[in-house]
């Protein structure tokens, strides 16, 4: 399989990581995902986690600030 590169701002990556993590940790997606989609979701979540950890890590206050900047 070939790799795909997606470019996100730091704020977008933080907010997307938090949302995916929240959905992944809940039962909200149970029964909605088709074959292969859970694997893709976990892969994206892990890629975001590695990228964010390599920069500054993930702090809840940073996620909240990023959400505010994306809205405003």
Phi, psi and omega in degrees: 000139176277146176281155177236137178254130177240132180257125178230153171288163177302317180297315179298318180296317179298313183292318178296317178301314181296318180294314180297320180296317180298315180293321181294324182280349179256180176263011187299328183264356179300130179083350180264331184276138178271171180309133178089334183293321176301321179296317178295319179297315178296321178297317178295316179300316180292320178297318177295317180300315180297317181296314181291321179294328180288339180266289184226353189086184181236121179239134182305325179292328177292321179295315179298317178296319179296319177301315180298317180294324180290328179283320185271000000 
